[in-house]
Amino acid sequence: MNALTKASPLLRAGVISTAGLVGLSLFSPAHAHHPFGMGDSTDLSALQGLLSGIGHPLLGPDHLLFLLAIALIGLPRPRTWVLPLLAAGLGGSVLSQFIPLPDAVAPWAEALVSLTLAAEGLMALFAIPSFLVLPLVALHGFLLGSTIVGAEPTPLATYFLGLLIGQGALLLVVTSWSQSLLERIGEQGQRLGAGIWMGIGMAFAWVALID
C-alpha cells in the first residue's frame, strides 16, 4: 500500500475541511495581488515597485501558503533549494512580460496556481516527485509578474528585486526550519499537513473560478 493510500483518511479530513477553509479563501487570491493598491502599473514609481514586489508573495494567501508549505515537502538539504527556487520564480515573472496573461484566462490561471498547494500535499505524501516544486514556483512567478506588465524599466526592475527580497527572506526561514519541523511533527503530522494543504488549495481554486 503506497503512502497516498495510507493517508486517505487524512486526505478525506483535509477535503472535508474545505468548507471551513472557503471562509479563509474569501480573502481571495485574486484580490491579494495588489496589496498596496498600486493601480496602473505604468504609473509606478521605483519605490512602489519595490514595496509591491516584497508584498505580493507575502500578502497573497495562495503565494504565502505555497512558500510556507515547502517546509512540509521534505526536500533533501532544504537550504540548497533556495537559489533554484528564486531563479525559477524570477524566470516565470520575466516570462510573463513577454507572454501577457489574457483577462479571459486569468481566473483559470488563479485556480491553477491555487492547486499548486494540493500538488505540494502530494509531494509531502511522496506521491509525486519533489523536484516538481521548481516549475510550480515558476508558475507562481508568472502570475506575480503578470500584475506589472507594461511598467517602466525602473519600477519593473525594483519590483523584481522586491520579489527576490520578500521570497528569499521567507524561503531562508522556511528551509532552515523544515528539517526541525518534520522531526517534531513526524510522519503522521506530515500527512495531516498534506491533507490540510490539499483542502486549502481546492478551496482557493473553487473561489478563483466562481469569483
C-alpha positions as CSV (number, residue, x, y, z in Angstrom):
1,M,0.0,0.0,0.0
2,N,1.5,3.3,-1.0
3,A,1.8,6.5,1.1
4,L,-1.2,8.1,-0.6
5,T,-3.5,5.1,0.2
6,K,-2.3,5.0,3.8
7,A,-3.0,8.7,4.2
8,S,-6.5,8.5,2.6
9,P,-8.4,9.1,6.0
10,L,-6.3,12.3,6.5
11,L,-6.9,13.4,2.9
12,R,-10.6,13.0,3.4
13,A,-10.3,15.1,6.6
14,G,-8.5,17.7,4.6
15,V,-11.1,17.7,1.8
16,I,-13.9,17.9,4.3
17,S,-12.3,20.9,6.0
18,T,-12.5,22.7,2.6
19,A,-15.9,24.0,3.6
20,G,-14.5,25.8,6.5
21,L,-11.4,26.9,4.5
22,V,-13.6,28.6,2.0
23,G,-14.2,31.3,4.6
24,L,-10.5,31.9,4.7
25,S,-10.2,31.8,1.0
26,L,-12.7,34.6,0.7
27,F,-9.7,36.8,1.2
28,S,-9.5,35.7,-2.4
29,P,-6.1,35.1,-4.0
30,A,-7.3,37.3,-6.9
31,H,-7.8,40.2,-4.6
32,A,-4.4,39.9,-3.0
33,H,-2.2,40.7,-6.0
34,H,-2.3,44.4,-5.4
35,P,-1.7,44.8,-1.6
36,F,-0.6,48.4,-1.9
37,G,-3.3,49.4,-4.3
38,M,-0.7,50.2,-6.9
39,G,-3.3,50.7,-9.7
40,D,-2.0,51.2,-13.2
41,S,1.4,49.6,-13.5
42,T,2.5,52.2,-15.9
43,D,2.4,54.9,-13.2
44,L,4.5,53.0,-10.6
45,S,7.5,54.7,-9.0
46,A,10.7,52.8,-8.2
47,L,9.7,52.6,-4.5
48,Q,6.2,51.5,-5.2
49,G,7.6,48.7,-7.4
50,L,10.0,47.6,-4.7
51,L,7.3,47.6,-2.0
52,S,4.8,45.8,-4.2
53,G,7.4,43.2,-5.1
54,I,8.1,42.5,-1.5
55,G,4.4,42.5,-0.5
56,H,2.8,40.5,-3.3
57,P,4.1,37.0,-2.4
58,L,3.8,37.6,1.3
59,L,0.3,39.1,1.4
60,G,-1.3,37.0,-1.3
61,P,-2.7,33.9,0.6
62,D,-2.1,31.4,-2.2
63,H,1.5,32.6,-2.7
64,L,2.3,32.8,1.0
65,L,0.9,29.3,1.8
66,F,2.7,27.9,-1.2
67,L,6.1,29.2,0.2
68,L,5.3,28.0,3.7
69,A,4.3,24.5,2.6
70,I,7.8,24.0,1.2
71,A,8.7,23.1,4.8
72,L,6.4,20.2,4.6
73,I,7.6,18.6,1.4
74,G,10.7,17.1,2.9
75,L,13.2,18.4,0.4
76,P,16.7,16.9,0.7
77,R,19.2,19.5,2.0
78,P,16.4,22.2,2.0
79,R,18.8,25.3,2.1
80,T,20.3,24.3,-1.2
81,W,16.9,24.8,-2.9
82,V,16.7,28.5,-2.1
83,L,18.6,29.8,-5.1
84,P,17.0,27.4,-7.6
85,L,13.5,28.3,-6.3
86,L,14.2,32.0,-6.5
87,A,15.7,31.6,-10.0
88,A,12.6,29.6,-11.2
89,G,10.2,32.2,-9.7
90,L,12.1,35.1,-11.3
91,G,12.2,33.2,-14.6
92,G,8.4,32.9,-14.5
93,S,8.0,36.6,-13.7
94,V,10.3,37.6,-16.6
95,L,8.5,35.3,-19.0
96,S,5.2,37.0,-18.1
97,Q,6.5,40.2,-19.6
98,F,6.7,38.6,-23.0
99,I,3.6,36.4,-22.8
100,P,0.8,38.6,-21.2
101,L,-2.0,36.8,-19.4
102,P,-5.3,37.3,-21.2
103,D,-8.1,38.5,-19.0
104,A,-10.3,35.6,-20.0
105,V,-7.7,33.1,-18.9
106,A,-6.8,34.9,-15.6
107,P,-9.4,33.0,-13.4
108,W,-8.2,29.7,-14.7
109,A,-4.6,30.7,-14.0
110,E,-5.5,31.7,-10.5
111,A,-7.2,28.3,-10.0
112,L,-4.2,26.5,-11.3
113,V,-1.9,28.4,-9.0
114,S,-4.1,27.6,-6.1
115,L,-4.0,23.9,-7.0
116,T,-0.2,24.0,-6.6
117,L,-1.0,23.8,-2.8
118,A,-2.6,20.5,-3.5
119,A,0.4,19.4,-5.5
120,E,2.6,20.2,-2.5
121,G,0.4,18.0,-0.4
122,L,1.0,15.2,-2.9
123,M,4.8,15.8,-2.6
124,A,4.6,15.6,1.1
125,L,2.9,12.2,0.7
126,F,5.7,11.2,-1.7
127,A,3.0,10.6,-4.4
128,I,4.7,12.9,-6.9
129,P,8.4,13.9,-7.1
130,S,9.5,16.9,-5.0
131,F,11.5,18.5,-7.9
132,L,8.2,19.5,-9.4
133,V,8.2,22.3,-6.9
134,L,10.5,24.2,-9.3
135,P,8.0,24.5,-12.3
136,L,5.3,25.2,-9.7
137,V,7.2,28.2,-8.2
138,A,7.8,29.4,-11.8
139,L,4.0,29.3,-12.3
140,H,3.6,31.5,-9.2
141,G,6.3,33.8,-10.5
142,F,4.4,34.1,-13.8
143,L,1.3,35.2,-12.1
144,L,3.1,37.6,-9.9
145,G,4.9,39.1,-12.9
146,S,1.7,39.5,-14.8
147,T,0.5,42.1,-12.4
148,I,3.1,44.6,-13.6
149,V,3.1,44.1,-17.3
150,G,3.6,47.5,-19.0
151,A,5.6,49.1,-16.2
152,E,8.6,51.3,-17.0
153,P,12.0,49.6,-16.8
154,T,13.0,51.1,-13.4
155,P,9.9,50.1,-11.4
156,L,9.9,46.8,-13.2
157,A,13.5,46.2,-12.0
158,T,12.7,47.2,-8.4
159,Y,9.6,45.0,-8.5
160,F,11.7,42.0,-9.4
161,L,14.2,43.0,-6.7
162,G,11.3,43.1,-4.2
163,L,10.2,39.7,-5.2
164,L,13.7,38.3,-4.6
165,I,13.9,40.0,-1.2
166,G,10.5,39.0,0.0
167,Q,10.5,35.5,-1.2
168,G,14.2,35.0,-0.5
169,A,13.8,36.0,3.2
170,L,10.8,33.7,3.7
171,L,12.5,30.8,1.9
172,L,15.6,31.1,4.1
173,V,13.4,30.8,7.2
174,V,11.2,28.0,5.7
175,T,14.1,25.9,4.5
176,S,16.1,26.4,7.7
177,W,13.1,25.3,9.8
178,S,12.0,22.4,7.5
179,Q,14.0,19.5,8.9
180,S,13.3,20.5,12.5
181,L,9.6,20.8,11.8
182,L,9.4,17.4,10.1
183,E,11.2,15.8,13.0
184,R,8.8,17.3,15.5
185,I,5.5,16.5,13.7
186,G,6.6,13.1,12.5
187,E,5.3,11.2,9.5
188,Q,1.7,11.3,10.8
189,G,1.8,15.1,11.2
190,Q,3.3,15.5,7.7
191,R,0.4,13.5,6.3
192,L,-2.1,15.6,8.2
193,G,-0.5,18.8,6.9
194,A,-0.6,17.4,3.4
195,G,-4.3,16.8,3.7
196,I,-5.0,20.2,5.1
197,W,-2.9,21.9,2.3
198,M,-4.8,20.0,-0.3
199,G,-8.1,21.1,1.1
200,I,-6.9,24.7,1.2
201,G,-5.7,24.5,-2.4
202,M,-9.0,23.2,-3.7
203,A,-10.9,25.8,-1.7
204,F,-8.8,28.6,-3.2
205,A,-9.2,27.2,-6.7
206,W,-13.0,27.0,-6.3
207,V,-13.2,30.6,-5.2
208,A,-11.0,31.7,-8.0
209,L,-13.3,30.2,-10.6
210,I,-16.6,31.4,-9.1
211,D,-15.4,34.9,-8.0
